[in-house]
Amino acid sequence: MRLIFGLVLVVGIGLAGFAVYMARDFIGGYQAQLDAERAARGAIIPTVDVFVVNRTLRYGQQITAEDIRAVSWPETAIPEGTFRTIEEVFPEGERKFRTVIRAMEKDEALMSVKVSRPGADAGVSSRLTQGMRAFAIRVDVSSGVSGFLRPGDRVDVYWSGTGVNEVGVTEAITKLILASVDLIAVDQIADSDRAAPTIARTVTVEVTPRQVAALAQAQASGRLSLALVGAQDETTTDAVEVGQGEIIGEINTPKAQSCTVRTRRGAEIIETPIPCPN
């Protein structure tokens, strides 16, 4: 009887130990899964819906609701000027299309700087910033940087004409009148993706109303020339003015004419000033 009791006790203790071992493994596995889930949850990046284009789009093409779709985009990396709702893309009461003014690739975020206003075409007016105006400047091969200008570039505008220099002398001068002005069209081309050089007759710049008046006056009273600004150049240009005298050097002013009469007195020669004959 004691033998049976002892055997049962040993078996019971063994089963209890096995149960504890299995429970510990189960709890350990559950804890590992819970930790993994917490880690994965912490790695999830918050997202918001942003509209992207379904296909490659080039300048002048129209965008409708069929050309875009909403995708999840990391909330901390949203490009500026994106659209989050269909009402932002096509507002109520407006025509249900926009026009491409900058090329976009498939799955690229739709941004306001790359499309016209709702229902508008790809003309120059769709690219003007609020409060700005478009002004056309006459150019040729030399004043237009040999045809290498294209929409989207920035230029410095120089005026050449006759003016008064710092010492009050009238002479031919050239001066910088506007710096880093945005080009929005070359001739009748407003496509900023156009890469081929064009010998233009006019370029259109985006300026304020006051700058329009300054450019109109400068163009009427002299000659305008453009200098291309580098794409990565963020320097500020100070006032620049160069006169003809600075280029050719100081103009030599003739010395006042002096007339004398020489008289010899023994070994001494005396010079006596006299009026010069006309």
VENPEJO-V652730 format. One record per pair of residues at least 4 apart in sequence whose C-alpha atoms are under 8 Angstrom apart, sorted by the first residue. I is the first residue (numbers start at 0). J is the second residue. Records with the same first field share a line. If there is no record, write none. Layout:
# VENPEJO-V652730
I=J  J
This chain:
# VENPEJO-V652730
0=4
1=5
2=6
3=7
4=8
5=9
6=10
7=11
8=12
9=13
10=14
11=15
12=16
13=17
14=18
15=19
16=20
17=21
18=22
19=23
20=24
21=25
22=26
23=27
24=28
25=29
26=30
27=31
28=32
29=33
30=34
31=35
32=36
33=37
34=38
35=39
36=40
37=41
38=42
39=43
44=73  74
45=73  74  75
46=71  72  73  74
47=70  71  72  73  74  83
48=69  70  71  72  83  84
49=69  70  71  72  81  82  83  84  108
50=67  68  69  70  81  82  83  84  108  109
51=67  68  69  70  105  106  107  108  109
52=66  67  68  103  104  105  106  107  108  109
53=66  67  68  105  106
54=66  104  105  106
55=102  103  104  105
56=60  99  102  103  104  105
57=99  100  101  102  103
58=98  99  100  101  102  121  190  192
59=98  99  100  120  121
60=98  99
61=96  97  98  99
62=66  67  96  97  98  99
63=67  95  96  97
64=68  95  96
69=83
72=76  77
73=77
77=81
78=108  110
79=110
80=110  111  112
81=108  109  110  111
82=87  88  109  110  111
83=87
84=88
85=89  90
86=90  91
88=117
89=93  94  95  96  117
90=95  117
93=117  118
94=117  118
95=117  118
96=117  118  119
97=114  115  116  117  118  119  120
98=114  115  116  117  118  119  120  121
99=113  114  115  121
100=112  113  114  115  121  126  190  191
101=112  113  114  190  191  192
102=113  192
103=107  113
109=113
110=114
111=115
115=119  120  121  125  126
116=125
119=125
120=125
121=125  126  189
122=126  189
123=127  133  183  184  189
124=133
126=183
127=131  132  133  205
130=207
131=205  206  207  208
132=205  206  207  208  211
133=203  204  205  206
134=203  204  205  206  211
135=201  202  203  204
136=201  202  203  204  218  223
137=200  201  202  223
138=142  143  199  200  201  202  223  224
139=143  145  198  199  200  201
140=144  145  146  198  199
141=145  224
142=223  224  225
143=147  148  198  199  224  225  226
144=148  225  226  227
145=198
146=196  197  198  199
147=196  197  198
148=152  185  196  197  227
149=182  184  185  191  193  194  196
150=182  183  184  185  188  189  190  191
151=181  182  183  191
152=181  182  183  227  228  230
153=179  180  181  182  227  228  229  230
154=178  179  180  181  182  225  226  227  228
155=175  176  177  178  179  180  225  226  227  228
156=175  176  177  178  180  223  224  225  226
157=173  174  175  176  177  223  224  225  226
158=173  174  175  176  217  218  221  222  223  224
159=171  172  173  174  221  222  223  224
160=171  172  173  220  221  222
161=169  170  171  172  221
162=169  170  171  172
163=167  168  169  170
164=168  169  170  172  242
170=242  243  244
171=242  243
172=240  241  242  243
173=240  241  242
174=238  239  240  241
175=238  239  240
178=236
179=228
180=204  205  206
181=204  205  206
182=202  203  204  205
183=189  202  203  204  205
184=188  189  190  202  203  204
185=189  199  201  202  203
186=199  200  201  202  203
206=210  211
207=211
208=212
209=213
210=214
211=215
212=216
213=217
214=218
215=219
216=220
217=221  222  223
218=222  223
228=232
241=245  246
242=246
243=247
244=248  249  250
245=249
256=275
257=272  274  275
258=272  273  274  275
259=270  271  272  273
260=270  271  272  273
261=268  269  270  271
262=268  269  270  271
263=267  268  269
264=268  269
